[in-house]
Every structure is written in structure tokens, then in C-alpha cells.
Amino acid sequence: MNNPNEDVELSVAEGVLLGHALVARVAAELGIRAFFIKGPASVLQGLRKPKTSGDVDVFVSPQDLEMIVGALQTRGWRKRPIGPDSSVFPRHSVTLSHSDWPCCLDIHYRYPGMETPNAECFELMWMRTDSVKLAGQVTRVPSIALGVLILSLHALRTPQLISCQEELEFLARVTKERVLAAEILDLAAGTGSLAAIRPFLEALVPQFAASKWPEPSAEWRNRLIAKEPGSGLLITFIRSPWSGKPRALWRGAFPGTAVLLSRDLYADMSRRGRIRQHAARWKRFLKSVPNIVRDLGRLDS
């Protein structure tokens, strides 16, 4: 007979569903407005083909970020360290890990591609949310149109990937079948994401004047260029003033503990473990150099 007191290990799918329920309950206890993006709710809404998500993505107002992160930390969740520089790629979420859970929690307070001020952007999106039940807990999720916008922006960050191309094609079909183009266009204008969403939406709204599509921001252009391991660090080096280039170069070549732990919170930080991680980083970088050179050729000054 099995021991009923033995620890039961969650699968990733179970962890993600229970993670949604946990965060929804914590947010409700604190009186915080929170809605879940991507993940299993998108599958329920018919915006994604069935797939298992690897983490829980939740959106909160910037003013509530510290409160909900703090509450989750009291329940054993730990912040994943981040690198010291955020000038080229501003932070948009806080990632939490737990040794007993098979998934992470990504607490978003802004979204890449959306240029409207964070608090204002959240308010606009919150007005376009619906309710669904996940793991026995009522949760808030984006409306269908907002869900398409968020998923499209996510896929457009790496449009070279086959999986992202397929997702954009799937979302385009959903948009046509549900006649959502006009609503998505309105949401894109409100959230300041017209420039980023243009490759997806332009063909769906041919009546929209070409002159009304704004130019993408430097952050968005940088994200599209930084496709390979190490390319983001090189962009940071290039964008840094001359006085800051030595520091940027040093940080890229010999990253600190926070950068190493950002990939794996439980990585081996012994001397030997650090050497292995540095070697792996350099191996990935050198393998990617030809593609990095090609991509950086598109970097404007």
C-alpha cells in the first residue's frame, strides 16, 4: 500500500492550472485586479490549438505589482534574479519560482509592443476582460479581441520561428471568422501597439490608411533584431555611450550571479559550476555569431 503521506509531484499541466487558481485567490484576497494571458485560457477561448503551457502569465496594474509579488513570496515563491541593465530591453514582468512547483509565475505589469503608459494601458485592457473557470476558480482573462492582440504581439517578437508563423496564421483565421479586425485595431490604437501589430493586422484592415501606421519604437526594433544568444548584449554595448561601453563589455563577457541565476534559480554557483555556465554561454554565443552579424546589420544608429 502506498504511503498517503508521501509527497505527490505535480505535472507541469497540473501545476499551471493550480497556479492560475493560486494567483487568482491571492489577488482576490488582496483586492487586486488581475487577469491571465496566454496559457490554458487561450485554448478554452479557441485562440490557440491545444498545448501545455510551461508557466502562468498574469497581468496586474503597476501599482499592485509589489503587493502581489510580496504575498506570493510569503507562500514560498522566490524572485528570479535579473541582469543589471534594462536600458535596451525595459523590464515587463517579474518571474517567480518555487522548489515544489513545476512551473513559474510571470507577473506582468507591461507588455512589449504596447507603448501607452503602463497604468493607462492596464486600465484600458481591464475594461476588455471576461471570466472563465480554471481549476475550480473563477479567473479574469482578456476578451477575445484583446487575447488575439496579446498573442499576436507575442508571436511577432520571434516571427522567424515556424511555431510563431503558424500561430499568426491561426489567429488571422480566428480574426476573419469572428470579424474582430476593427475591434483589434481599436485596441491596438489604445494600447499604443499599432506599429508592432502592423505585420499581422495590415492585411486584415486594408482600408486603414498606410500613413496612420506609426513607426515602431527603438525597444521593439531591438527586440526583433535580438534573435540569437548574445545579440541583446551586443545591442546594449552598441547603444551604450562611450563612457559606458567598457562596463557593458565586461558585463557581457563575464556576467554576474544574477544573470547566471536568471536562467536557472537553482543553478550550481560553485566555482566549477560557474565555469561550466560561462563555457556554455560562450559556446552558444560563438555558434550564433554568423546570424548575429547578419541581424545587427539591420540595427539603425
Secondary structure in CASP SS format (residue, H / E / C, confidence):
PFRMAT SS
TARGET T0000
AUTHOR 0000-0000-0000
METHOD secondary structure of the structure
MODEL  1
M C 1.00
N C 1.00
N C 1.00
P C 1.00
N C 1.00
E C 1.00
D C 1.00
V C 1.00
E C 1.00
L C 1.00
S C 1.00
V H 1.00
A H 1.00
E H 1.00
G H 1.00
V H 1.00
L H 1.00
L H 1.00
G H 1.00
H H 1.00
A H 1.00
L H 1.00
V H 1.00
A H 1.00
R H 1.00
V H 1.00
A H 1.00
A H 1.00
E H 1.00
L H 1.00
G C 1.00
I C 1.00
R C 1.00
A E 1.00
F E 1.00
F E 1.00
I C 1.00
K C 1.00
G H 1.00
P H 1.00
A H 1.00
S H 1.00
V H 1.00
L H 1.00
Q C 1.00
G C 1.00
L C 1.00
R C 1.00
K C 1.00
P C 1.00
K C 1.00
T C 1.00
S C 1.00
G C 1.00
D E 1.00
V E 1.00
D E 1.00
V E 1.00
F E 1.00
V E 1.00
S C 1.00
P H 1.00
Q H 1.00
D H 1.00
L H 1.00
E H 1.00
M H 1.00
I H 1.00
V H 1.00
G H 1.00
A H 1.00
L H 1.00
Q H 1.00
T C 1.00
R C 1.00
G C 1.00
W C 1.00
R E 1.00
K E 1.00
R C 1.00
P C 1.00
I C 1.00
G C 1.00
P C 1.00
D C 1.00
S C 1.00
S C 1.00
V C 1.00
F C 1.00
P C 1.00
R C 1.00
H C 1.00
S E 1.00
V E 1.00
T E 1.00
L E 1.00
S E 1.00
H C 1.00
S C 1.00
D C 1.00
W C 1.00
P C 1.00
C C 1.00
C E 1.00
L E 1.00
D E 1.00
I E 1.00
H E 1.00
Y C 1.00
R C 1.00
Y C 1.00
P C 1.00
G C 1.00
M C 1.00
E C 1.00
T C 1.00
P C 1.00
N H 1.00
A H 1.00
E H 1.00
C H 1.00
F H 1.00
E H 1.00
L H 1.00
M H 1.00
W H 1.00
M C 1.00
R C 1.00
T E 1.00
D E 1.00
S E 1.00
V E 1.00
K E 1.00
L E 1.00
A C 1.00
G C 1.00
Q E 1.00
V E 1.00
T E 1.00
R E 1.00
V E 1.00
P E 1.00
S C 1.00
I H 1.00
A H 1.00
L H 1.00
G H 1.00
V H 1.00
L H 1.00
I H 1.00
L H 1.00
S H 1.00
L H 1.00
H H 1.00
A H 1.00
L H 1.00
R C 1.00
T C 1.00
P C 1.00
Q C 1.00
L C 1.00
I H 1.00
S H 1.00
C H 1.00
Q H 1.00
E H 1.00
E H 1.00
L H 1.00
E H 1.00
F H 1.00
L H 1.00
A H 1.00
R H 1.00
V H 1.00
T H 1.00
K H 1.00
E H 1.00
R C 1.00
V C 1.00
L C 1.00
A H 1.00
A H 1.00
E H 1.00
I H 1.00
L H 1.00
D H 1.00
L H 1.00
A H 1.00
A H 1.00
G H 1.00
T H 1.00
G C 1.00
S C 1.00
L H 1.00
A H 1.00
A H 1.00
I H 1.00
R H 1.00
P H 1.00
F H 1.00
L H 1.00
E H 1.00
A H 1.00
L H 1.00
V C 1.00
P C 1.00
Q C 1.00
F C 1.00
A C 1.00
A H 1.00
S H 1.00
K H 1.00
W C 1.00
P C 1.00
E C 1.00
P C 1.00
S C 1.00
A H 1.00
E H 1.00
W H 1.00
R H 1.00
N H 1.00
R H 1.00
L H 1.00
I H 1.00
A C 1.00
K C 1.00
E C 1.00
P C 1.00
G C 1.00
S H 1.00
G H 1.00
L H 1.00
L H 1.00
I H 1.00
T H 1.00
F H 1.00
I H 1.00
R H 1.00
S C 1.00
P C 1.00
W H 1.00
S H 1.00
G H 1.00
K H 1.00
P H 1.00
R H 1.00
A H 1.00
L H 1.00
W H 1.00
R H 1.00
G H 1.00
A H 1.00
F C 1.00
P C 1.00
G C 1.00
T H 1.00
A H 1.00
V H 1.00
L H 1.00
L H 1.00
S H 1.00
R H 1.00
D C 1.00
L C 1.00
Y C 1.00
A C 1.00
D C 1.00
M C 1.00
S C 1.00
R H 1.00
R H 1.00
G H 1.00
R H 1.00
I H 1.00
R H 1.00
Q H 1.00
H H 1.00
A H 1.00
A H 1.00
R H 1.00
W H 1.00
K H 1.00
R H 1.00
F H 1.00
L H 1.00
K H 1.00
S H 1.00
V H 1.00
P H 1.00
N H 1.00
I H 1.00
V H 1.00
R H 1.00
D H 1.00
L H 1.00
G C 1.00
R C 1.00
L C 1.00
D C 1.00
S C 1.00
END
